[in-house]
Amino acid sequence: MASDDDAVVLPGGHGPVVDLFQDRSLRRLLIEADRAGKIIGAVCHGPAALLSER
C-alpha cells in the first residue's frame, strides 16, 4: 500500500516500458500514492507506467 511508503520510484529500461503500463496493481498504487500526496518519481522509460488506463 502507498501509505507504507514515502515515495514511489518507477525504474527505466526496456522491461519497464513494456510491463509497467499494463500492471493493474501498480496503477492502483500510483492512484493511491497520488491522492495521498506522495512523491512519484520516474526515470528513463519509467514514465510509461503513468499511461495505464486499465
C-alpha angles and dihedrals in degrees: 000000000000091000088070093058137060095215145359119232119195113204125222132232138089096289095056093046089058099038112029099063089056096050110107093189091054090049091055091046092050092050091048092047092048093050089049091053094245123157114259114194127184130185133194107334093356094101087072086079088066090063096069115124098170 
